[in-house]
């Protein structure tokens, strides 16, 4: 009996120590020769195209960094988990990465909804999170308190600046005055861009002659497009995701609507061309984080490395994910530590970081300040039309 009691006591002590260590997840788990980094992305489900390309770019960056000697003498180790394009699952993945895997930083998720669900976990355990593609302003700023979220950063620009730039491009570069707006009424990303674009087009002397929302289940867009044509729209702004945008543009061209279409970074996917067709996409434009045709030597080096490894041209969210990986490595190096608090401080102090998507510093809300690319589709290929810096 005495032996059994001793064994029970020993087992209880082990359990207590295990819980205690788990509660300290992420505080300094990267002992030895590696630094564990959480990679929480949408690898299956509706946003898998975004998540997979981001994950691939991160792994490419980590391999390059490790081949060059790592960070402060240690190798970066990616702990990759699939959040299945589900916001609740993204929170569970973040919890596992921090409390069980002991990561010192967290990359991802890709979408705004999943990222917002992950933030409470990162904040509770004080582990820095970098998203490469969650563009909603609420990601880095609490909408209730208006305070910057201490542990959250991003390498993509936020939604409002790209809508501002799109309006400027429509008026001054394309020379249009009358526009129609077709937005996803079931998506905060799309609705936010629509509002800012509308405000800025009007401020610049333009006119929104027609506007209408669609929902994710919609497949037939011809009636609304016909209304836009009858209203005399000289341009149609569609701030949505590539899958619906492709069908909208395809149906518009079938109706003989040949005015330019303009959109945002949600367009950026090979699926856009696959569904709409190369010819239909001529005379269409969208704001984006970078262009693979940018002649910058740094950009072309990344594009070639990605193509060699994965057999495809990296999309914009591949570039922002690649930047996130290198940015994190740079912060760890500057911190001289794998302590998450020290890494967080270094991230906040980022200045003139040279990334694939441009040189940037973080503003007080942990958003990168950089130029926005305007992409023009020509015969199914993305081409860099121009770069515009958002006005303050």
C-alpha positions as CSV (number, residue, x, y, z in Angstrom):
1,X,0.0,0.0,0.0
2,X,2.8,2.4,0.9
3,X,4.5,1.7,-2.4
4,X,1.2,2.4,-4.3
5,X,0.8,5.7,-2.4
6,X,4.3,6.7,-3.4
7,X,3.7,5.8,-7.0
8,X,0.4,7.8,-7.0
9,X,2.2,10.8,-5.4
10,X,4.9,10.6,-8.0
11,X,2.3,10.4,-10.8
12,X,0.5,13.4,-9.4
13,X,3.7,15.4,-9.3
14,X,4.4,14.6,-12.9
15,X,1.0,15.8,-13.9
16,X,1.3,19.0,-12.0
17,X,4.7,19.7,-13.6
18,X,3.2,18.9,-17.0
19,X,0.4,21.4,-16.6
20,X,2.8,24.0,-15.3
21,X,5.0,23.7,-18.3
22,X,2.0,23.8,-20.7
23,X,0.8,27.0,-19.1
24,X,4.2,28.5,-19.9
25,X,3.9,27.6,-23.5
26,X,5.9,29.8,-25.9
27,X,7.9,31.4,-23.1
28,X,11.2,29.9,-24.0
29,X,10.7,26.5,-25.7
30,X,13.3,26.9,-28.4
31,X,16.3,25.4,-26.5
32,X,19.0,23.5,-28.2
33,X,19.7,24.2,-31.9
34,X,16.3,25.1,-33.2
35,X,13.7,27.9,-32.8
36,X,10.1,26.7,-33.1
37,X,7.8,28.9,-35.2
38,X,4.1,28.2,-35.5
39,X,2.6,28.1,-39.0
40,X,-1.2,28.2,-38.7
41,X,-2.7,28.3,-42.2
42,X,-5.8,27.4,-44.3
43,X,-4.4,24.3,-46.0
44,X,-7.8,22.8,-46.8
45,X,-11.2,24.3,-47.2
46,X,-12.4,27.4,-48.9
47,X,-9.3,29.5,-48.4
48,X,-6.8,26.7,-49.1
49,X,-5.4,28.5,-52.1
50,X,-4.3,31.5,-49.9
51,X,-3.1,29.4,-47.0
52,X,-1.1,26.9,-49.1
53,X,0.8,29.4,-51.1
54,X,1.6,31.3,-47.9
55,X,2.8,28.2,-46.2
56,X,5.0,27.3,-49.2
57,X,6.6,30.7,-49.2
58,X,7.4,30.5,-45.5
59,X,9.0,27.1,-45.8
60,X,11.1,28.4,-48.7
61,X,12.2,31.4,-46.7
62,X,13.1,29.2,-43.6
63,X,15.2,26.9,-45.8
64,X,17.1,29.9,-47.2
65,X,17.6,31.4,-43.8
66,X,18.8,28.1,-42.3
67,X,21.1,27.4,-45.3
68,X,22.7,30.8,-44.6
69,X,23.4,29.8,-41.0
70,X,20.1,30.3,-39.3
71,X,19.4,33.0,-36.7
72,X,21.8,33.7,-33.9
73,X,23.3,30.3,-34.5
74,X,20.0,28.4,-34.4
75,X,17.8,26.9,-37.2
76,X,14.2,27.9,-37.7
77,X,11.8,25.0,-37.3
78,X,8.3,25.4,-38.8
79,X,5.5,23.6,-36.9
80,X,2.8,23.5,-39.6
81,X,-0.8,22.9,-38.8
82,X,-4.0,23.1,-40.9
83,X,-6.8,25.3,-39.5
84,X,-9.1,23.9,-42.3
85,X,-10.3,27.4,-43.3
86,X,-12.3,27.5,-40.1
87,X,-12.1,30.3,-37.6
88,X,-12.8,28.1,-34.6
89,X,-10.2,25.6,-35.7
90,X,-7.7,28.4,-36.1
91,X,-8.0,29.2,-32.4
92,X,-7.5,25.6,-31.5
93,X,-4.5,25.4,-33.7
94,X,-3.0,28.5,-32.1
95,X,-3.5,27.1,-28.6
96,X,-1.9,23.8,-29.6
97,X,1.1,25.5,-31.2
98,X,1.7,27.7,-28.1
99,X,0.8,25.4,-25.2
100,X,1.9,22.0,-26.6
101,X,4.5,22.7,-29.3
102,X,6.0,25.7,-27.5
103,X,6.5,28.0,-30.4
104,X,8.0,31.5,-29.7
105,X,6.1,33.2,-32.6
106,X,3.1,32.5,-34.7
107,X,2.7,33.1,-38.5
108,X,-0.8,33.2,-39.9
109,X,-3.7,32.7,-40.4
110,X,-4.4,34.0,-43.9
111,X,-8.0,35.3,-43.5
112,X,-9.3,38.1,-41.3
113,X,-11.9,35.9,-39.5
114,X,-9.4,33.2,-38.6
115,X,-6.8,35.7,-37.5
116,X,-9.3,37.6,-35.3
117,X,-10.1,34.3,-33.6
118,X,-6.5,33.6,-33.0
119,X,-5.5,36.9,-31.5
120,X,-7.0,36.2,-28.0
121,X,-4.7,33.2,-27.7
122,X,-1.6,35.1,-28.8
123,X,-2.4,37.9,-26.4
124,X,-3.1,35.6,-23.5
125,X,0.2,33.8,-23.8
126,X,2.1,36.9,-25.0
127,X,3.4,35.3,-28.2
128,X,3.8,37.6,-31.3
129,X,1.6,36.9,-34.3
130,X,2.3,38.0,-37.8
131,X,-0.4,37.6,-40.5
132,X,0.6,38.1,-44.1
133,X,-2.9,38.7,-45.6
134,X,-5.5,39.6,-42.9
135,X,-6.2,43.2,-44.2
136,X,-9.1,44.3,-41.9
137,X,-8.0,47.2,-39.7
138,X,-9.5,45.4,-36.6
139,X,-6.7,42.8,-36.8
140,X,-4.1,45.1,-35.3
141,X,-6.4,47.6,-33.5
142,X,-9.1,46.7,-31.0
143,X,-12.3,48.3,-32.4
144,X,-13.7,48.9,-28.9
145,X,-10.7,50.4,-27.1
146,X,-9.0,51.8,-30.3
147,X,-5.7,50.5,-28.8
148,X,-3.0,48.8,-30.9
149,X,-2.9,45.0,-30.2
150,X,0.5,44.6,-28.6
151,X,1.3,41.1,-30.0
152,X,-0.2,41.4,-33.5
153,X,1.6,42.5,-36.7
154,X,1.1,42.2,-40.5
155,X,3.1,42.4,-43.7
156,X,0.1,43.3,-45.9
157,X,-1.4,46.7,-46.2
158,X,-4.8,47.2,-44.7
159,X,-8.1,47.6,-46.7
160,X,-8.7,51.3,-46.7
161,X,-5.4,52.4,-48.4
162,X,-6.0,50.1,-51.4
163,X,-9.5,51.5,-51.9
164,X,-8.1,55.0,-51.7
165,X,-5.5,54.1,-54.3
166,X,-8.1,52.4,-56.5
167,X,-10.3,55.5,-56.6
168,X,-7.3,57.7,-57.4
169,X,-6.3,55.3,-60.2
170,X,-9.9,55.2,-61.6
171,X,-10.2,59.0,-61.8
172,X,-6.6,60.1,-62.7
173,X,-5.2,57.2,-64.7
174,X,-8.3,55.6,-66.4
175,X,-10.1,58.9,-66.7
176,X,-13.6,57.7,-65.7
177,X,-16.2,59.6,-63.8
178,X,-19.2,57.4,-63.6
179,X,-18.7,54.1,-61.7
180,X,-20.8,51.2,-60.5
181,X,-19.9,49.1,-57.4
182,X,-20.7,45.4,-57.1
183,X,-19.7,44.1,-53.6
184,X,-20.0,41.0,-51.5
185,X,-22.7,41.9,-49.0
186,X,-21.8,38.8,-46.9
187,X,-18.2,39.7,-46.5
188,X,-16.7,42.5,-44.2
189,X,-13.6,42.7,-46.4
190,X,-15.7,43.5,-49.5
191,X,-18.1,45.9,-47.7
192,X,-15.3,47.8,-46.1
193,X,-13.5,48.4,-49.5
194,X,-16.8,49.4,-51.1
195,X,-17.5,52.1,-48.5
196,X,-14.0,53.6,-48.7
197,X,-13.9,53.5,-52.5
198,X,-17.3,55.2,-52.7
199,X,-16.3,58.0,-50.4
200,X,-13.1,58.6,-52.3
201,X,-14.5,58.5,-55.8
202,X,-17.1,61.1,-54.7
203,X,-14.4,63.2,-53.0
204,X,-12.4,63.2,-56.3
205,X,-15.4,64.4,-58.3
206,X,-16.6,61.0,-59.5
207,X,-20.1,59.6,-59.2
208,X,-21.4,56.2,-58.2
209,X,-24.3,55.7,-60.6
210,X,-25.2,52.2,-59.4
211,X,-24.4,49.9,-56.6
212,X,-25.5,46.5,-55.5
213,X,-24.5,43.6,-53.2
214,X,-24.3,39.9,-53.9
215,X,-23.9,36.9,-51.5
216,X,-21.6,34.0,-51.6
217,X,-24.3,31.6,-52.9
218,X,-25.1,33.8,-55.9
219,X,-24.1,32.4,-59.3
220,X,-26.2,34.6,-61.7
221,X,-25.0,38.2,-62.0
222,X,-26.4,39.3,-65.4
223,X,-29.5,41.2,-64.2
224,X,-27.4,43.4,-62.0
225,X,-24.7,43.9,-64.7
226,X,-27.4,44.9,-67.1
227,X,-28.6,47.6,-64.7
228,X,-25.0,48.9,-64.4
229,X,-24.8,49.1,-68.2
230,X,-28.1,51.0,-68.4
231,X,-26.9,53.4,-65.7
232,X,-24.0,54.4,-67.9
233,X,-21.2,53.1,-65.7
234,X,-17.8,53.7,-67.2
235,X,-16.1,51.4,-64.8
236,X,-17.3,48.6,-62.4
237,X,-15.5,48.2,-59.1
238,X,-15.7,44.7,-57.7
239,X,-13.9,44.4,-54.3
240,X,-14.4,40.6,-53.9
241,X,-12.6,37.3,-54.0
242,X,-11.4,35.7,-57.2
243,X,-14.0,32.9,-57.4
244,X,-17.0,35.3,-57.7
245,X,-15.1,38.0,-59.5
246,X,-14.2,35.7,-62.3
247,X,-17.8,34.8,-62.9
248,X,-19.0,38.4,-62.7
249,X,-16.4,39.5,-65.3
250,X,-17.1,36.5,-67.6
251,X,-20.9,37.2,-67.6
252,X,-20.3,40.9,-68.1
253,X,-18.3,40.3,-71.2
254,X,-21.0,37.9,-72.5
255,X,-23.4,40.8,-72.2
256,X,-21.1,43.0,-74.3
257,X,-20.0,45.1,-71.3
258,X,-16.5,46.1,-72.3
259,X,-15.8,48.8,-69.7
260,X,-12.8,48.4,-67.3
261,X,-13.2,46.4,-64.1
262,X,-11.3,47.3,-61.0
263,X,-10.8,45.3,-57.8
264,X,-8.5,44.6,-54.9
265,X,-6.0,42.0,-53.7
266,X,-8.7,39.3,-53.3
267,X,-8.5,38.9,-57.1
268,X,-5.0,37.4,-56.9
269,X,-5.3,33.8,-57.8
270,X,-4.7,31.6,-60.9
271,X,-8.3,30.6,-60.6
272,X,-9.3,34.0,-61.8
273,X,-7.9,33.3,-65.3
274,X,-9.0,29.6,-65.2
275,X,-12.7,30.6,-64.7
276,X,-13.0,34.0,-66.5
277,X,-10.7,33.3,-69.4
278,X,-7.7,35.4,-70.5
279,X,-9.6,37.5,-73.1
280,X,-12.4,38.4,-70.7
281,X,-9.9,39.8,-68.2
282,X,-8.3,42.3,-70.6
283,X,-9.0,45.8,-69.4
284,X,-9.2,44.8,-65.8
285,X,-7.1,46.1,-62.9
286,X,-6.6,45.4,-59.2
287,X,-4.6,46.7,-56.3
288,X,-2.1,44.3,-55.0
289,X,0.9,43.9,-52.7
290,X,3.5,43.3,-55.4
291,X,3.9,42.2,-59.0
292,X,6.0,39.1,-60.1
293,X,6.9,41.2,-63.1
294,X,8.6,43.9,-61.0
295,X,12.2,44.1,-62.4
296,X,13.6,44.6,-58.9
297,X,16.4,42.1,-58.4
298,X,15.2,41.0,-55.0
299,X,11.7,40.3,-56.4
300,X,13.0,38.4,-59.4
301,X,15.3,36.3,-57.1
302,X,12.2,35.3,-55.0
303,X,10.1,34.6,-58.0
304,X,12.7,32.3,-59.6
305,X,13.3,30.4,-56.4
306,X,9.6,29.9,-55.8
307,X,9.0,28.8,-59.4
308,X,12.0,26.4,-59.2
309,X,10.7,24.8,-56.0
310,X,6.9,24.8,-56.6
311,X,6.5,25.1,-60.4
312,X,4.3,28.2,-60.3
313,X,4.5,32.0,-60.1
314,X,4.1,33.2,-56.5
315,X,1.0,35.2,-55.8
316,X,0.9,38.3,-53.8
317,X,0.2,36.5,-50.5
318,X,3.2,34.2,-51.2
319,X,5.3,37.4,-51.3
320,X,3.8,38.8,-48.1
321,X,4.3,35.5,-46.3
322,X,7.9,35.3,-47.5
323,X,8.3,38.8,-46.1
324,X,6.7,37.7,-42.8
325,X,9.2,34.9,-42.5
326,X,12.2,37.1,-43.1
327,X,10.8,39.9,-40.9
328,X,10.4,37.4,-38.0
329,X,14.0,36.1,-38.5
330,X,15.2,39.7,-38.6
331,X,13.3,40.5,-35.3
332,X,14.7,37.5,-33.5
333,X,18.2,38.4,-34.6
334,X,17.8,42.0,-33.4
335,X,16.2,40.8,-30.2
336,X,19.2,38.6,-29.6
337,X,16.8,36.2,-27.9
338,X,14.0,33.7,-28.4
339,X,11.9,35.2,-25.6
340,X,8.6,36.1,-27.2
341,X,8.4,39.5,-25.4
342,X,11.8,40.5,-26.7
343,X,10.8,39.4,-30.2
344,X,7.6,41.4,-29.9
345,X,9.5,44.5,-28.9
346,X,11.9,44.1,-31.9
347,X,9.0,43.7,-34.3
348,X,7.4,46.9,-33.1
349,X,10.7,48.7,-33.7
350,X,11.0,47.5,-37.3
351,X,12.3,50.3,-39.5
352,X,13.1,50.2,-43.2
353,X,12.8,46.5,-43.6
354,X,13.7,45.4,-47.1
355,X,11.0,43.0,-48.3
356,X,9.8,41.6,-51.5
357,X,6.7,43.8,-51.3
358,X,8.8,46.9,-50.7
359,X,10.8,48.7,-48.0
360,X,8.6,49.3,-45.0
361,X,8.5,50.4,-41.4
362,X,5.6,49.7,-39.0
363,X,3.4,52.6,-38.0
364,X,2.0,52.9,-34.5
365,X,-0.7,50.4,-35.3
366,X,1.7,47.7,-36.5
367,X,0.8,48.2,-40.1
368,X,3.5,48.4,-42.8
369,X,3.8,51.7,-44.6
370,X,4.6,51.0,-48.3
371,X,3.5,51.6,-51.9
372,X,0.6,49.7,-53.5
373,X,0.9,48.1,-56.9
374,X,-1.7,48.4,-59.6
375,X,-1.9,45.2,-61.6
376,X,-3.3,45.1,-65.1
377,X,-4.4,41.8,-66.7
378,X,-3.1,41.4,-70.2
379,X,-4.0,38.2,-72.1
380,X,-4.2,36.2,-68.8
381,X,-1.0,37.6,-67.4
382,X,-0.5,40.0,-64.5
383,X,1.5,43.1,-65.5
384,X,2.7,45.9,-63.3
385,X,0.8,49.0,-64.4
386,X,2.1,51.4,-61.7
387,X,2.8,51.9,-58.0
388,X,1.0,54.4,-55.9
389,X,1.7,55.5,-52.4
390,X,-1.5,56.0,-50.3
391,X,-2.2,59.6,-49.3
392,X,-2.2,60.3,-45.6
